[in-house]
Amino acid sequence: MPYKEQEPQMSVKSTITAQFQQVAREQDRTLAPLSDELKLVQSGLDSLSFAIIVARLEDSLGVDPLTRPRPSSFL
């Protein structure tokens, strides 16, 4: 099997940051500097922007970012 060079994967955090920045540009919104302490309401984005981000993150990461993982039960 030949060696296939893989593209470096973005971290989850950098993927999220990139989506925030891209959606802000597309929706003509001024995005506040992103940090772990920033509250979403202070980000400069509106509900439509957040809906777009959530849908894109679900597509790119393969999980719904709004659902919590269920705890595993051990038998």
ZIKAVEN-V228461 format. One record per residue. N is the residue number from 1. SS is DSSP state (2 for helix, 1 for strand, 0 for the rest). OMEGA is omega in whole degrees, -180 to 180 (none if undefined). D_LAST is the distance of its C-alpha to the last C-alpha in whole Angstrom. Layout:
# ZIKAVEN-V228461
n=N ss=SS omega=OMEGA d_last=D_LAST
n=N ss=SS omega=OMEGA d_last=D_LAST
This chain:
# ZIKAVEN-V228461
n=1 ss=0 omega=-177 d_last=41
n=2 ss=0 omega=177 d_last=43
n=3 ss=0 omega=178 d_last=42
n=4 ss=0 omega=180 d_last=41
n=5 ss=0 omega=-180 d_last=41
n=6 ss=0 omega=175 d_last=39
n=7 ss=0 omega=178 d_last=40
n=8 ss=0 omega=-180 d_last=38
n=9 ss=0 omega=176 d_last=36
n=10 ss=0 omega=174 d_last=36
n=11 ss=0 omega=179 d_last=34
n=12 ss=2 omega=-179 d_last=32
n=13 ss=2 omega=180 d_last=34
n=14 ss=2 omega=176 d_last=37
n=15 ss=2 omega=179 d_last=36
n=16 ss=2 omega=179 d_last=36
n=17 ss=2 omega=180 d_last=39
n=18 ss=2 omega=179 d_last=41
n=19 ss=2 omega=177 d_last=40
n=20 ss=2 omega=-178 d_last=41
n=21 ss=2 omega=-179 d_last=44
n=22 ss=2 omega=-179 d_last=45
n=23 ss=2 omega=177 d_last=44
n=24 ss=2 omega=178 d_last=47
n=25 ss=2 omega=-177 d_last=49
n=26 ss=2 omega=-178 d_last=49
n=27 ss=0 omega=179 d_last=49
n=28 ss=0 omega=180 d_last=52
n=29 ss=0 omega=175 d_last=50
n=30 ss=0 omega=-177 d_last=51
n=31 ss=0 omega=176 d_last=47
n=32 ss=0 omega=176 d_last=47
n=33 ss=0 omega=-176 d_last=46
n=34 ss=0 omega=175 d_last=42
n=35 ss=0 omega=179 d_last=40
n=36 ss=0 omega=-178 d_last=37
n=37 ss=0 omega=-176 d_last=39
n=38 ss=0 omega=175 d_last=41
n=39 ss=0 omega=-177 d_last=40
n=40 ss=2 omega=-179 d_last=39
n=41 ss=2 omega=-180 d_last=42
n=42 ss=2 omega=-175 d_last=44
n=43 ss=0 omega=-177 d_last=44
n=44 ss=0 omega=180 d_last=47
n=45 ss=0 omega=178 d_last=45
n=46 ss=0 omega=-175 d_last=44
n=47 ss=2 omega=178 d_last=42
n=48 ss=2 omega=178 d_last=43
n=49 ss=2 omega=179 d_last=43
n=50 ss=2 omega=178 d_last=39
n=51 ss=2 omega=178 d_last=38
n=52 ss=2 omega=-180 d_last=40
n=53 ss=2 omega=-179 d_last=38
n=54 ss=2 omega=-180 d_last=34
n=55 ss=2 omega=-179 d_last=35
n=56 ss=2 omega=178 d_last=36
n=57 ss=2 omega=177 d_last=33
n=58 ss=2 omega=179 d_last=31
n=59 ss=2 omega=-173 d_last=33
n=60 ss=2 omega=-178 d_last=33
n=61 ss=2 omega=178 d_last=30
n=62 ss=0 omega=177 d_last=28
n=63 ss=0 omega=176 d_last=26
n=64 ss=0 omega=-176 d_last=27
n=65 ss=0 omega=-179 d_last=28
n=66 ss=0 omega=179 d_last=28
n=67 ss=0 omega=177 d_last=24
n=68 ss=0 omega=175 d_last=22
n=69 ss=0 omega=179 d_last=18
n=70 ss=0 omega=178 d_last=15
n=71 ss=0 omega=179 d_last=13
n=72 ss=0 omega=174 d_last=10
n=73 ss=0 omega=-179 d_last=6
n=74 ss=0 omega=180 d_last=4
n=75 ss=0 omega=none d_last=0
